[in-house]
């Protein structure tokens, strides 16, 4: 059953929490995704079968939470995730971040230091707004964002173009994680599809090389795209969560 809480910023946030043994598995979705996606629902059922505590949520402007998508930014959505996690969980956490949720997971490791016992990134997309601005937009498109405050960018994985706002770009630059030390003192598993055109494998390689982590493994799945939601991919996510849980508990 979906529940709601009001964040310290006054946003009404939707979430689903299932009780069970810890550490709590927290699923963090991607850009303009919601907690009704195939990965979130699969992992909830998996956690239920395992007797594991599980939490999924909608950032503001996503799914059932309040607000307009175009009013939000990475920092806001990280605040939303932190608000739900801090209000509705206790003890150790396993963060599972898909695409933008991978970036938010990395931001949360700073805020929730000491509580994270493992992290699984699925096509994790840290600093994607900076890459989009620096490497993908033309000078004319950057001028358009500056003048009009927004731009539409097509995606291979959505029916409609994504809206990128000037606020999103400006805030994203402040939220970067790959331009400074990134200590991850717990097991980390990064899962990446070789056929992902939204977040290419080079991003996963850069993250794995940059992170300061003694127990990090990157798995590249041939032919998998950004959705990473075939039965084999979903099972790999579950297996990775179980692995970081067991290794984190032994540390």
C-alpha positions in Angstrom: 0.0 0.0 0.0 1.3 3.5 -0.9 1.9 5.8 2.0 2.8 9.5 2.1 4.9 11.8 4.2 5.7 15.5 4.0 9.4 16.3 3.7 11.1 19.1 5.6 10.9 21.0 2.3 7.1 20.7 2.3 6.9 18.1 -0.5 4.3 15.3 -0.3 6.3 12.1 -1.1 4.9 8.7 -2.0 6.5 5.5 -0.8 6.0 1.8 -0.1 7.7 0.2 2.8 7.7 -3.5 3.6 8.9 -4.7 6.9 11.4 -7.5 7.2 14.9 -8.4 8.3 17.7 -5.9 7.7 19.6 -4.4 6.1 16.7 -2.5 4.4 16.9 -2.6 0.6 16.1 0.9 -0.8 15.3 1.2 -4.5 16.0 4.5 -6.1 14.6 5.0 -9.6 15.8 7.0 -12.6 15.1 10.3 -14.4 11.3 10.7 -14.8 10.7 7.1 -13.6 8.5 6.0 -10.8 8.3 3.3 -8.2 5.9 1.3 -10.3 8.6 0.2 -12.8 9.6 -3.4 -13.4 12.8 -3.3 -11.4 11.2 -1.8 -8.3 8.2 -4.2 -8.3 10.5 -7.2 -9.0 12.8 -6.3 -6.1 9.9 -5.8 -3.8 8.6 -9.3 -4.5 12.1 -10.7 -4.2 12.6 -9.0 -0.8 9.2 -10.2 0.3 10.1 -13.8 -0.6 13.4 -13.4 1.3 11.8 -11.8 4.3 13.8 -8.6 3.8 12.9 -5.1 4.6 12.3 -3.0 1.4 11.6 0.6 0.5 10.7 2.2 -2.8 9.7 5.8 -3.4 8.7 8.6 -5.8 10.8 11.7 -5.9 8.8 15.0 -6.1 7.5 15.6 -9.6 7.6 11.8 -10.2 4.8 9.2 -9.9 2.4 9.9 -7.1 4.5 12.5 -5.3 3.6 16.2 -5.3 5.2 18.8 -7.6 6.0 19.3 -11.2 8.9 17.4 -12.8 10.3 20.5 -14.4 10.6 22.3 -11.1 12.9 19.6 -9.6 16.6 18.9 -9.8 19.2 16.4 -8.6 19.6 18.0 -5.2 15.9 18.2 -4.6 15.4 14.5 -5.5 18.3 13.5 -3.2 16.7 15.5 -0.4 13.4 13.6 -1.1 15.1 10.2 -0.9 16.9 11.2 2.3 13.7 12.4 3.9 11.9 9.1 3.3 14.8 7.0 4.3 15.5 8.9 7.5 11.8 9.0 8.5 10.9 5.4 7.6 14.0 3.2 8.1 16.5 2.5 10.8 19.7 0.6 10.8 21.9 -0.6 7.9 20.9 0.1 4.3 21.5 -1.5 0.9 21.1 1.2 -1.8 20.0 0.1 -5.2 20.1 2.9 -7.7 19.0 2.8 -11.3 20.4 5.3 -13.8 19.9 8.7 -12.1 19.1 6.8 -8.9 22.7 5.5 -9.0 23.9 9.2 -8.8 21.4 9.8 -6.0 22.7 6.7 -4.2 26.2 8.1 -4.3 25.1 11.4 -2.9 23.3 9.6 -0.1 26.5 7.8 0.9 27.7 11.2 2.1 24.5 12.0 4.1 24.0 8.6 5.5 27.6 7.7 6.2 27.8 4.8 8.6 24.4 3.4 7.7 25.3 2.1 4.2 26.4 -1.5 4.1 26.3 -2.1 0.3 25.4 -0.4 -3.0 24.2 -1.8 -6.3 24.3 0.5 -9.3 22.2 -0.3 -12.4 23.5 1.7 -15.4 24.4 4.3 -12.8 24.6 7.8 -14.2 26.6 10.1 -11.9 27.1 13.6 -13.2 25.0 13.0 -16.3 23.8 16.6 -16.5 27.4 17.8 -16.8 28.1 15.2 -19.5 25.0 16.2 -21.4 25.9 19.9 -21.2 29.6 19.6 -22.0 29.5 16.7 -24.5 26.1 16.3 -26.1 24.6 19.7 -26.5 25.6 22.0 -29.3 26.5 25.7 -28.7 23.1 26.6 -30.2 21.4 24.2 -27.7 23.3 25.6 -24.8 22.3 29.1 -25.9 18.7 27.9 -26.1 18.8 26.7 -22.5 20.3 29.9 -21.3 17.7 32.0 -23.1 14.5 29.9 -22.6 15.4 27.9 -19.4 14.8 24.5 -20.9 15.3 22.2 -23.8 13.8 18.9 -25.0 16.2 16.0 -25.5 15.1 12.7 -27.2 15.7 9.4 -25.6 15.7 5.9 -27.0 13.8 4.7 -23.9 10.9 7.1 -23.7 7.9 7.9 -25.9 8.5 11.7 -25.4 11.6 13.8 -25.2 13.0 14.5 -21.8 12.9 18.1 -20.5 16.2 19.4 -19.2 15.9 22.7 -17.4 18.5 25.4 -16.7 17.9 24.7 -13.0 18.7 21.0 -13.6 22.0 21.8 -15.3 23.0 24.4 -12.7 22.2 22.2 -9.7 23.7 19.1 -11.4 27.0 20.9 -11.6 26.9 21.5 -7.8 26.0 17.8 -7.1 28.9 16.2 -9.0 30.6 13.2 -7.5 33.3 12.4 -10.0 35.2 15.6 -9.6 36.1 14.9 -5.9 37.1 11.9 -3.8 34.4 9.2 -3.6 35.0 6.9 -0.7 32.7 3.9 -0.7 33.8 1.8 2.3 31.4 -1.1 1.6 30.8 -3.7 -1.1 29.7 -2.1 -4.4 28.4 -3.9 -7.5 27.9 -2.0 -10.8 25.7 -3.6 -13.5 25.9 -2.3 -17.0 24.4 -3.3 -20.4 26.8 -3.2 -23.4 23.9 -1.9 -25.6 22.9 1.0 -23.4 22.8 4.1 -25.5 21.6 6.5 -22.7 24.4 5.7 -20.3 27.2 4.0 -22.2 29.6 1.5 -20.6 32.3 4.2 -20.4 30.4 5.8 -17.6 30.5 2.7 -15.5 34.2 2.3 -16.2 34.9 5.8 -15.2 32.9 5.4 -11.9 34.6 2.1 -11.1 38.1 3.7 -11.6 37.2 6.8 -9.7 35.6 5.3 -6.6 37.7 4.5 -3.6 36.4 1.1 -2.8 38.2 -2.1 -1.8 35.3 -4.4 -2.9 33.9 -3.1 -6.2 33.0 -5.2 -9.2 31.6 -4.2 -12.5 29.5 -6.6 -14.5 29.0 -5.9 -18.2 26.0 -7.7 -19.7 26.3 -8.2 -23.5 23.3 -7.0 -25.4 21.5 -5.5 -22.4 20.1 -2.0 -22.9 19.3 0.9 -20.5 16.1 -0.8 -19.2 18.1 -3.7 -17.8 14.8 -5.5 -17.1 14.9 -8.8 -18.8 14.4 -11.8 -16.5 18.2 -12.5 -16.5 19.0 -8.9 -15.7 16.5 -8.7 -12.9 17.9 -11.9 -11.4 21.4 -10.5 -11.6 20.2 -7.4 -9.7 18.8 -9.7 -6.9 22.0 -11.8 -6.9 24.1 -8.7 -6.6 22.0 -7.4 -3.6 22.4 -10.8 -1.9 26.1 -10.7 -2.5 26.8 -7.2 -1.1 24.6 -8.1 1.8 26.6 -11.1 2.7 29.9 -9.5 2.2 28.9 -6.3 4.0 27.8 -8.3 7.0 31.2 -10.0 7.1 33.2 -6.8 7.1 
